[in-house]
Amino acid sequence: MHIPSHELQAFRATAQVLSFSKAAERIHITQSALSQRVQTLERRLGVTLFVRDRKSTKLTEAGIRLLRYCQTKDHLESELISDLIEAPAGKLGGHLRVAAFSSVLHSVIMPALAPLLRDNPAIQFEFSMREMKDLPDVLIRGEADFVIMSSPYKKNNIMTHNIGQEHYVLIQSKSHPINNIYLDHDPEDKFTKLFFKKQGKESLDINRSYVDDIDGIIKGVELGLGQGIVPCHLLRDNLSVRIVKSFKTMNSPVILHYFRQPYYSKLQEVVIDILKKESANLL
């Protein structure tokens, strides 16, 4: 059986955005034409690829497997083109997409991979910072090949490796200490509450304000806008903050996720090896 490329294109575009209208815009066809291509592909394969209702579109297990096939196919094609055309002899090429939460992307993942990327300029890379709650969907939809989370996402077809630990502490401003406001990313950020639960103070009444990301929390603490729970590896000597010593450190894992597949490109193998070996040294 041969799967026509235009049907795979329609499927993959829809799988990545989980919206038939947005997918149609992305590949510049009408929504009805895109829907027809997906339906034809489903009939051809004899499976349902999407579950649709009024509020959402979701991938079925068959859809997830087909999306993995599309990604593997893309990596094979990228590696071949790189070997034949783009990368100098003995160098790596291809596409690298990594998504992670804010406290590790710029401080751990990018520095760990920087020597590889400098030495292999034919690698086209894409790093994206996402909220923790969004990272599982980023992996499932194929928006990134490697995703770093703080807890394991347990699925049979997903590989996980603990690549290190963050050590969270409570910090205050040196110049403007404040004791009754705690800074978080957003209302769904649970790190402050989790930190106090680990201290045995789960019932503590917490007054929270929000500054979007980990850098915002640190800057907010420096400015005396509140206290913050942050990982030690981000606390540089020149910051005007101090650690509140009366609280215990909370350890949180840093976990690499990617899909199990029968073949990994040379680039993928090298990236996995580097992240497993180098990340802990930067935490």
C-alpha positions, 0 to 999 in steps of 0.5 A, spaced: 500 500 500 502 506 498 500 513 502 499 519 497 504 525 500 498 530 500 494 525 504 500 525 509 501 532 509 493 534 510 494 529 516 500 531 519 498 539 519 492 537 522 495 533 528 500 538 529 495 544 531 489 539 532 484 544 528 482 542 521 481 550 519 488 552 522 491 546 518 487 548 512 490 555 512 497 552 514 498 548 507 493 553 503 487 549 501 480 549 503 478 546 510 473 541 506 479 539 501 483 538 507 477 534 511 476 530 504 484 528 504 484 526 512 477 522 511 480 518 504 486 517 508 482 514 514 478 509 509 485 507 506 488 505 512 481 502 515 482 506 522 480 512 525 485 518 526 482 523 529 476 524 534 472 530 533 467 533 537 464 540 538 469 543 542 476 539 540 480 534 536 484 529 538 489 524 536 487 516 536 492 511 538 492 510 531 493 517 529 499 518 534 502 512 531 502 515 524 504 521 526 510 518 529 511 515 522 511 521 519 516 524 524 521 518 523 520 519 515 522 526 516 528 525 520 531 519 515 530 524 509 533 530 513 539 525 514 540 523 507 539 530 504 544 532 510 549 527 508 549 528 501 548 535 500 549 540 506 553 537 512 561 537 510 564 530 511 564 527 518 559 533 520 552 532 522 546 535 519 538 535 520 533 538 524 533 538 532 527 541 536 527 541 543 522 543 548 523 545 555 520 548 561 523 555 563 528 554 568 532 549 564 531 551 557 536 556 557 541 554 563 541 547 562 539 544 555 542 549 550 549 550 554 549 542 554 548 542 546 551 548 544 558 545 543 555 540 538 551 545 534 557 550 534 561 544 531 556 542 526 553 548 523 548 544 518 544 542 524 538 547 524 535 547 531 529 550 534 528 551 542 522 552 545 520 554 552 513 552 554 509 551 560 509 545 564 502 543 563 503 544 555 509 539 554 506 533 554 501 535 548 507 538 545 510 531 545 504 528 542 503 533 537 510 532 534 511 539 535 518 537 538 522 531 538 525 531 545 521 534 551 524 536 558 519 535 564 519 535 571 515 529 572 515 522 567 510 522 562 508 515 562 506 512 556 508 505 553 511 508 547 515 514 550 522 513 553 524 517 559 531 518 562 532 522 568 538 527 566 539 531 573 535 534 579 533 541 580 534 544 587 529 549 589 530 554 595 526 560 597 529 567 596 528 574 598 530 580 596 537 583 600 534 590 600 527 589 600 525 583 604 517 581 603 514 576 607 507 575 605 507 575 597 509 569 593 511 570 586 509 564 581 508 564 573 501 564 573 495 561 577 496 554 575 503 554 577 503 549 583 511 550 585 510 554 591 504 550 594 508 544 593 514 547 596 510 549 602 507 542 602 514 539 602 515 543 609 509 540 612 505 547 611 500 545 606 495 549 610 499 555 609 495 561 606 499 563 601 498 570 597 500 569 590 502 574 584 504 572 577 510 574 573 510 569 567 516 565 567 522 564 572 526 570 570 521 574 572 520 571 579 527 572 580 527 579 577 521 580 582 524 578 588 530 582 587 525 588 586 522 587 592 515 585 589 515 578 593 519 572 595 520 566 590 521 559 590 527 558 584 532 553 583 539 554 586 543 553 579 540 560 577 542 564 583 548 567 580 553 571 585 551 578 582 543 577 584 541 582 590 537 576 593 538 571 599 536 564 600 531 563 606 535 558 610 530 556 615 526 552 609 529 545 606 531 545 599 526 541 595 529 537 589 525 536 583 527 531 577 529 533 570 526 528 565 528 527 558 522 524 554 522 522 546 518 517 542 520 510 542 522 508 535 525 502 531 530 507 528 534 514 530 538 518 526 545 519 528 543 526 530 538 524 535 543 519 538 548 524 539 543 529 542 540 523 547 547 521 549 549 529 550 543 530 554 544 524 559 551 526 560 552 533 560 545 536 563 547 534 571 553 538 570 549 544 569 544 543 575 
